[in-house]
């Protein structure tokens, strides 16, 4: 069957180039821009699914000077009311002194810490200090590395002080990430349920990015994610809106199709790198995201010289966009490529094919799973009368 393309799709892409924000003159300053500080490129975890190549892992840390100079750059060039900051890595807590420095020195700003939680689990005193800062700090923990680190004795009760730190966040912005590495492991589903029952504000679930594993257990991944959906939306009323990453399904064309809304003309192609967030490394170089920091050719500027309008990320944007629908014309996800549920990871694409907008096999495979799950959620909500009952046409605008 020939794939259904939006009418004059290349023209639509080019008409929307300003919306895609790949021109630095149009991007900055940008509402909701997040700066990722690569606090450390080292890591104390050993996750087999980590996307960062071994070459990224270096014992280099952000210094006090780079932090202060970065803050000066951001505050001198952006509207501080629209800026967010994330402490990232590698593993940011391996540069804990500087994490504490930036949190203590810039208390008028919110900071998100994305961590595997190992350091904080092993250093209760530092965890207690962090609790005192939760009025402007959001904690996001990936739980699978903790499970690997602790071993057979792992339990949520064992890491309860860490989870309590997330739960006490008054802004309900704390998160736990759950990477699904084996959909047949009963621990995964039970942990998802237990985290929600404990009161974690949001539980994010994601599929491991490994082709052969996902391909061999495709049906099991679909089955598990539908079980997640059943628990969140169909087990009891009201549904647990805003408590899981599955809510993204209400913002895309799969949902719009089921509630008879006009489809958005473009799939969610752009992941946000380079215009919704930027990464700053230990030298003060600026990259579109933390993954692109592995590729010097994708540097978009420095905190000392500003943005380079001629950087590769910007000047090749039109060429990449021009070819995207050719690459996607045989979309394996749906007969209408506007139904593609998730934006591509440009750095993942570049690492595999040299083209940031040519989707990888694992991207399409995971998107196909998500499409089935989001379709299941949409149909379930419509069949149960949730659309009117919970004002679902406005809730997720």
C-alpha positions as CSV (number, residue, x, y, z in Angstrom):
1,X,0.0,0.0,0.0
2,X,1.3,3.4,-0.9
3,X,2.0,5.6,2.1
4,X,-0.2,8.6,2.6
5,X,1.8,11.8,2.6
6,X,0.6,15.2,3.7
7,X,-0.2,17.2,0.6
8,X,2.9,18.8,-0.9
9,X,4.9,17.6,2.1
10,X,8.2,19.1,1.1
11,X,6.5,22.5,0.6
12,X,5.0,22.1,4.1
13,X,8.4,21.3,5.6
14,X,9.9,24.4,4.0
15,X,7.0,26.6,5.0
16,X,7.5,25.4,8.6
17,X,11.2,25.8,8.7
18,X,10.8,28.7,11.1
19,X,8.7,26.6,13.4
20,X,11.4,23.9,13.3
21,X,13.7,26.6,14.5
22,X,17.0,25.5,12.8
23,X,18.1,29.1,12.2
24,X,20.0,30.6,15.1
25,X,18.6,34.0,14.3
26,X,15.1,32.6,14.9
27,X,15.9,30.3,17.8
28,X,17.5,32.5,20.4
29,X,16.2,33.6,22.8
30,X,13.6,30.9,22.9
31,X,10.7,30.2,25.3
32,X,11.4,27.2,27.5
33,X,15.1,26.7,26.5
34,X,16.9,24.3,28.9
35,X,20.7,24.4,29.3
36,X,22.3,21.1,30.1
37,X,25.5,21.4,32.1
38,X,27.6,18.3,31.4
39,X,28.9,18.2,35.0
40,X,31.1,15.1,34.3
41,X,31.7,12.9,31.4
42,X,32.6,10.0,33.6
43,X,30.1,7.5,35.0
44,X,29.9,5.1,38.0
45,X,27.3,2.9,36.3
46,X,27.8,0.2,33.7
47,X,24.5,0.1,31.8
48,X,24.6,-2.1,28.7
49,X,22.1,0.1,27.0
50,X,24.0,3.4,27.5
51,X,24.0,5.5,24.3
52,X,27.2,7.3,25.1
53,X,30.3,5.8,23.3
54,X,33.2,4.8,25.4
55,X,35.2,7.7,24.0
56,X,32.8,10.1,25.8
57,X,33.8,8.7,29.2
58,X,36.6,11.0,30.2
59,X,37.5,12.2,33.7
60,X,36.7,15.8,32.9
61,X,34.5,17.9,35.0
62,X,32.9,21.4,34.8
63,X,34.9,23.9,36.8
64,X,33.6,26.7,38.9
65,X,34.9,29.2,36.3
66,X,32.9,27.5,33.5
67,X,29.8,27.4,35.6
68,X,30.0,31.1,36.5
69,X,30.9,32.1,32.9
70,X,28.1,29.9,31.6
71,X,25.6,31.6,33.9
72,X,26.9,35.0,32.8
73,X,26.5,34.0,29.2
74,X,22.9,32.7,29.7
75,X,21.7,35.6,31.8
76,X,23.3,38.2,29.5
77,X,21.7,36.7,26.4
78,X,18.4,35.2,27.4
79,X,15.2,36.0,29.3
80,X,16.0,34.4,32.7
81,X,12.2,33.8,33.3
82,X,12.2,31.4,30.3
83,X,15.3,29.5,31.1
84,X,15.8,26.2,32.8
85,X,18.9,24.3,33.9
86,X,19.7,20.6,34.1
87,X,22.7,19.0,35.7
88,X,23.6,16.1,33.5
89,X,26.6,14.0,32.4
90,X,27.8,11.3,32.2
91,X,26.9,11.1,35.9
92,X,26.6,14.6,37.3
93,X,27.1,13.6,41.0
94,X,30.7,12.5,40.2
95,X,31.3,16.3,40.3
96,X,29.2,16.7,43.4
97,X,31.1,19.7,44.8
98,X,30.3,21.7,41.7
99,X,26.7,20.5,41.7
100,X,26.4,21.8,45.2
101,X,28.2,25.0,44.2
102,X,25.7,25.9,41.4
103,X,22.7,24.9,43.4
104,X,23.8,27.0,46.4
105,X,25.0,30.0,44.4
106,X,22.1,30.4,42.0
107,X,19.1,29.8,44.3
108,X,16.7,31.9,42.2
109,X,16.7,29.3,39.5
110,X,15.3,25.8,39.3
111,X,17.7,23.0,38.6
112,X,17.0,19.4,37.5
113,X,19.5,16.7,38.4
114,X,19.4,13.7,36.1
115,X,21.2,10.9,37.9
116,X,21.5,7.2,38.4
117,X,21.2,7.7,42.1
118,X,24.2,5.6,43.1
119,X,26.2,8.5,44.7
120,X,23.2,9.8,46.7
121,X,22.3,6.3,47.8
122,X,25.7,5.8,49.2
123,X,26.0,9.2,50.7
124,X,23.1,9.8,53.0
125,X,24.5,13.1,54.4
126,X,24.6,14.6,50.9
127,X,21.1,13.3,50.3
128,X,20.0,15.1,53.4
129,X,21.6,18.3,52.1
130,X,19.8,17.9,48.8
131,X,16.5,17.6,50.6
132,X,17.1,21.1,52.0
133,X,17.3,22.4,48.5
134,X,14.2,20.8,47.0
135,X,12.5,24.2,46.8
136,X,14.4,24.8,43.6
137,X,15.8,21.4,42.7
138,X,14.0,18.6,40.8
139,X,15.4,15.1,41.0
140,X,15.2,12.6,38.2
141,X,16.5,9.1,38.9
142,X,17.1,6.2,36.6
143,X,16.3,3.2,38.7
144,X,17.8,0.4,36.7
145,X,21.5,1.3,37.4
146,X,20.7,1.4,41.1
147,X,19.2,-2.1,40.8
148,X,22.4,-3.3,39.0
149,X,24.6,-1.6,41.6
150,X,22.8,-3.0,44.7
151,X,22.4,-6.5,43.2
152,X,20.1,-9.2,44.6
153,X,19.4,-7.2,47.8
154,X,17.7,-4.4,45.8
155,X,14.2,-3.3,46.8
156,X,12.3,0.0,46.8
157,X,12.4,-0.1,50.5
158,X,16.2,-0.2,50.4
159,X,16.3,3.1,48.4
160,X,13.3,4.7,50.2
161,X,15.3,7.7,51.5
162,X,16.2,8.5,47.9
163,X,12.6,8.0,46.7
164,X,11.3,10.2,49.6
165,X,13.5,13.0,48.4
166,X,11.6,12.9,45.1
167,X,8.2,12.5,46.7
168,X,8.7,15.5,49.0
169,X,9.3,17.8,46.0
170,X,6.4,20.2,46.5
171,X,6.2,21.1,42.8
172,X,5.5,17.5,41.8
173,X,8.4,17.6,39.4
174,X,10.4,14.6,40.6
175,X,10.6,11.6,38.3
176,X,11.9,8.0,38.2
177,X,13.0,6.6,34.9
178,X,12.4,2.9,34.2
179,X,14.2,1.5,31.2
180,X,12.5,-1.7,30.0
181,X,15.3,-4.1,29.2
182,X,13.3,-7.3,29.5
183,X,9.5,-7.1,29.0
184,X,9.1,-10.6,30.4
185,X,10.7,-9.8,33.7
186,X,7.8,-9.4,36.3
187,X,10.0,-7.0,38.3
188,X,9.5,-4.3,35.6
189,X,5.7,-4.1,35.8
190,X,5.6,-4.5,39.6
191,X,8.2,-1.8,40.1
192,X,6.2,0.6,37.8
193,X,3.1,-0.1,39.9
194,X,4.9,0.2,43.2
195,X,6.5,3.5,42.3
196,X,3.2,5.0,41.5
197,X,1.7,3.6,44.7
198,X,4.5,5.1,46.7
199,X,3.6,8.6,45.4
200,X,6.4,9.2,42.9
201,X,5.0,12.3,41.0
202,X,5.9,10.8,37.5
203,X,7.2,7.5,36.3
204,X,8.8,7.5,32.9
205,X,9.0,4.2,31.0
206,X,11.2,3.8,27.9
207,X,12.1,0.9,25.6
208,X,15.8,-0.2,25.6
209,X,17.5,0.9,22.4
210,X,18.7,-2.5,21.2
211,X,17.6,-3.7,17.8
212,X,17.8,-7.4,18.2
213,X,16.3,-7.6,21.7
214,X,13.3,-5.4,20.7
215,X,12.8,-7.2,17.5
216,X,12.8,-10.6,19.1
217,X,10.4,-9.6,21.9
218,X,8.3,-7.1,20.0
219,X,4.9,-8.6,21.0
220,X,6.0,-8.8,24.7
221,X,7.0,-5.1,24.7
222,X,3.6,-4.2,23.3
223,X,1.9,-6.4,25.8
224,X,3.8,-4.9,28.8
225,X,3.2,-1.3,27.7
226,X,-0.5,-2.0,27.4
227,X,-0.5,-3.4,30.9
228,X,1.1,-0.1,32.0
229,X,-1.7,1.7,30.2
230,X,-4.3,-0.4,31.9
231,X,-3.0,0.4,35.3
232,X,-2.7,4.1,34.6
233,X,-5.9,4.8,32.8
234,X,-8.3,1.9,33.0
235,X,-7.9,0.3,36.4
236,X,-9.8,2.9,38.3
237,X,-11.3,6.3,38.0
238,X,-10.2,9.0,37.7
239,X,-7.3,7.9,35.6
240,X,-3.8,8.8,36.8
241,X,-3.3,11.7,34.4
242,X,0.1,13.4,34.7
243,X,1.7,10.5,36.6
244,X,3.4,8.7,33.7
245,X,5.2,9.4,30.4
246,X,2.3,7.6,28.6
247,X,0.4,11.0,28.7
248,X,2.4,12.0,25.6
249,X,0.0,9.8,23.6
250,X,-2.7,12.5,24.1
251,X,-0.6,15.2,22.3
252,X,0.0,13.4,19.0
253,X,-1.9,12.6,15.8
254,X,-2.8,9.1,16.9
255,X,-5.0,10.7,19.6
256,X,-6.3,13.4,17.2
257,X,-7.4,10.7,14.8
258,X,-9.5,8.9,17.4
259,X,-11.2,12.1,18.7
260,X,-11.8,13.4,15.2
261,X,-9.6,16.4,15.4
262,X,-7.7,17.8,12.4
263,X,-4.3,16.2,12.2
264,X,-1.2,18.2,12.6
265,X,0.5,18.5,9.2
266,X,3.9,17.4,10.4
267,X,5.0,14.4,12.5
268,X,7.1,15.2,15.6
269,X,10.3,15.1,13.7
270,X,12.5,17.4,15.8
271,X,13.5,16.0,19.2
272,X,14.2,19.5,20.6
273,X,18.0,19.4,20.4
274,X,19.5,22.7,19.4
275,X,16.3,24.8,19.9
276,X,14.6,23.5,23.1
277,X,17.8,22.6,24.8
278,X,21.5,23.0,24.5
279,X,24.5,21.3,26.3
280,X,27.6,23.1,27.7
281,X,30.7,21.0,28.2
282,X,33.8,21.4,30.4
283,X,35.5,23.8,27.9
284,X,32.4,26.1,27.6
285,X,31.6,24.7,24.2
286,X,27.9,24.6,23.3
287,X,26.3,21.7,21.5
288,X,22.7,20.9,20.4
289,X,22.5,18.2,23.0
290,X,24.6,16.0,25.3
291,X,24.9,13.2,22.7
292,X,26.1,15.6,20.0
293,X,28.9,16.7,22.4
294,X,30.6,13.5,21.1
295,X,31.0,15.1,17.7
296,X,33.2,18.3,17.6
297,X,31.8,19.1,14.1
298,X,28.4,19.8,15.8
299,X,29.6,22.5,18.1
300,X,27.2,25.5,17.7
301,X,29.2,28.1,19.6
302,X,30.9,28.9,22.9
303,X,29.9,30.7,26.1
304,X,32.7,33.2,25.3
305,X,32.0,33.9,21.6
306,X,28.3,33.2,21.3
307,X,26.7,31.2,18.5
308,X,28.2,30.3,15.2
309,X,25.6,30.9,12.5
310,X,27.7,28.8,10.1
311,X,27.9,25.7,12.3
312,X,27.1,22.5,10.6
313,X,23.9,22.0,12.6
314,X,22.5,25.1,11.1
315,X,23.8,25.4,7.6
316,X,22.9,21.8,6.6
317,X,19.4,21.9,8.2
318,X,17.6,22.6,4.9
319,X,19.3,19.7,3.1
320,X,18.4,17.3,5.9
321,X,14.8,18.5,6.0
322,X,14.5,18.3,2.2
323,X,15.2,14.5,2.3
324,X,13.3,13.4,5.3
325,X,10.1,12.4,3.5
326,X,12.1,10.3,1.0
327,X,13.6,8.4,3.9
328,X,10.2,8.0,5.5
329,X,8.0,7.3,2.5
330,X,7.9,3.6,3.4
331,X,7.2,4.2,7.0
332,X,6.9,0.9,8.9
333,X,4.7,2.4,11.6
334,X,1.6,3.6,9.8
335,X,0.1,4.1,6.4
336,X,0.1,7.8,7.2
337,X,3.5,9.0,8.3
338,X,1.9,11.9,10.2
339,X,1.1,9.2,12.8
340,X,4.7,8.7,13.7
341,X,4.4,9.1,17.5
342,X,7.8,10.3,18.6
343,X,10.5,12.7,17.4
344,X,13.7,11.3,16.1
345,X,16.9,11.4,18.1
346,X,19.1,13.4,15.7
347,X,22.3,12.4,17.3
348,X,21.4,8.7,17.2
349,X,20.6,9.0,13.5
350,X,23.9,10.8,12.8
351,X,25.9,8.2,14.6
352,X,24.4,5.4,12.5
353,X,24.0,7.0,9.1
354,X,25.7,10.4,9.1
355,X,22.3,12.0,8.5
356,X,20.6,13.5,11.6
357,X,17.2,13.2,10.0
358,X,17.4,9.7,8.6
359,X,15.6,7.5,11.2
360,X,17.4,4.5,12.6
361,X,15.9,1.0,12.6
362,X,15.5,1.1,16.4
363,X,13.7,4.4,16.3
364,X,11.1,3.1,13.9
365,X,10.8,-0.2,15.8
366,X,10.2,1.6,19.1
367,X,7.8,4.0,17.4
368,X,5.8,1.1,16.0
369,X,5.4,-0.3,19.5
370,X,4.4,3.1,20.9
371,X,1.9,3.6,18.0
372,X,0.2,0.4,19.0
373,X,0.1,1.3,22.6
374,X,-1.1,4.9,22.0
375,X,-3.8,3.6,19.7
376,X,-4.9,1.2,22.5
377,X,-5.0,4.1,25.0
378,X,-6.9,6.4,22.6
379,X,-9.5,3.7,21.8
380,X,-9.9,2.8,25.4
381,X,-10.5,6.4,26.5
382,X,-13.0,7.0,23.7
383,X,-14.9,3.8,24.4
384,X,-15.2,4.6,28.1
385,X,-16.5,8.1,27.5
386,X,-13.4,9.7,29.0
387,X,-13.1,12.4,26.3
388,X,-16.1,14.4,27.6
389,X,-16.0,13.2,31.2
390,X,-12.4,14.4,31.8
391,X,-12.4,17.2,29.2
392,X,-9.6,15.5,27.3
393,X,-9.7,17.8,24.3
394,X,-8.5,20.6,26.5
395,X,-6.5,18.8,29.2
396,X,-3.5,18.1,27.0
397,X,-3.4,21.1,24.8
